[in-house]
Structures are given as structure tokens and as C-alpha cells.
Amino acid sequence: MIDGKVVLVTGAAKRIGASIVETFHTNGYLVIIHYNRSVVEANALVDRLNKKRASSAICLQADLNDREAIDSLASETLTCYQRLDVLVNNASTYYATPFGAATQRQWDDLQNSNLRGAFFLSQALSQELVIRNGSIVNIVDTYADRPLLHHSVYSIAKASLKAMTKALAIELAPKVRVNGVAPGAILWPTTLENGNDPQVIQARAKVQKKIPLGTLGQLQDIADATYFLASDANYVTGQVIKVDGGRSLS
């Protein structure tokens, strides 16, 4: 158990972000949960964690597309518990942008949420992380290396986030370690959620056949890899671990 250390996780109200928060909390961290629009989920997560351990969780709202909001989030973060040891850049936007029809607005939105916000938040909090010999973990994507058809802008943003991980590992060494986790297939898309539909079953089987480990991963798999890089991998920096069941090998 790690008592007294503090982690900020962006985009943490639900799904992967919430799982990361709960894993750090279970291991004794004080947690700061960033959200943009998911206020109900963020407050529910804070309430649940504070029932387990009083005053151990706080949530902060910020639109990471807004440069001033990023600086405000950094300032508010440092007033919560008067320290920060780990930053997890998880916030992300994901949708298709078919080539030939992509717009400037889509480019700006996907670049801001997946890359720019993470960069400027890391920069704003870097001095505190240096003082604490802290760590940054960026949630990348396997599509950073193998772009997804019709998702070129998203894939480019995640590839840039991977490059940022390596660049900041050099910039912030030796005081701050910077690494990344690249999730593969973790949650079924909405089109494949109905497990009773014969066509969905067939489509799922086709996906699973491409994964050497034969199944989708779990949210906890991403959370565990993130916690490992942040807290246990003391001689690892500038690395991006793929958590994809081996799918990227094929």
C-alpha cells in the first residue's frame, strides 16, 4: 500500500479511466478524477471511493480543448492534496473521419483531446512531478502503429501521443519517468454488444480469432499495466506497452 501519494487521471469518470482510478485507490493513493461532461458518473465514483476511505477522492471538471482550462486544472490539482505524484493522461475522443470528408473541426477536436491537452497538462504539472520524482503514463492505442481505416485523424493523434511519450521521457529525465499503455480490443463496440444476435456472435468470433490469446481484454488489464508503469517499473521510461492479447503480432 502507498499512503499519501496522489494521482490525477484525466477522463476518469467511467470505462478505462474509472478502472485506473479504482486500482490506484485500492493501492492507497489519493485520487483526483478529471471529467468534462460526465458529472453524474464522476460524482458517483467519488462518493463510492470516499465511503471506502474518507477524503480520498476528489473530482475536477475541465474541457481539455480549452487551453486556459488546462492551466486551471493544473492549479486546482495542486490545491487538492498539496502534491502530485502521478499523472495519467487518459482523456480521449474517438470517432470516424473518413479520408476525403474530414473537417478542420474534427481535426482540432481529435488532436486537442488526444494530444494537445495531454502535452500542456504534462507541462503545467511537470515542476511538481520533478519535485516528487513522479511519473506520467499516457494511454495511447494500438492504432498508433496500425492505423484504423476511416479513423486517420484519431490514429495520427495517438501516434503523436506515442511520440510525445518518448520525447517527454528525455525532457523530464532523470526525475520523472514517462511511459504509455496501448490498449487493444478491450470493450465491444456498440454494434457488437448484443451477444444473443447470431450475426454479432459470428462477428465477435472473427475478431477473437485474430487475437492470439483468444479473447478480449478487460478494463482491469489496462489499469494494472498503468499502475505497474507508474509505481513499480522504476527503471523503465520512454516505453509504450501494448496490452492487446498479442493481436498486434499478426
PyMOL commands that set and color helices and strands:
alter all, ss='L'
color gray80, all
select helices_A, chain A and resi 15-26+39-52+67-80+104-131+142-144+152-171+190-192+198-209+219-232+247-249
alter helices_A, ss='H'
color red, helices_A
select strands_A, chain A and resi 6-9+30-35+57-61+86-89+135-139+177-183+240-243
alter strands_A, ss='S'
color yellow, strands_A
deselect
rebuild
show_as cartoon
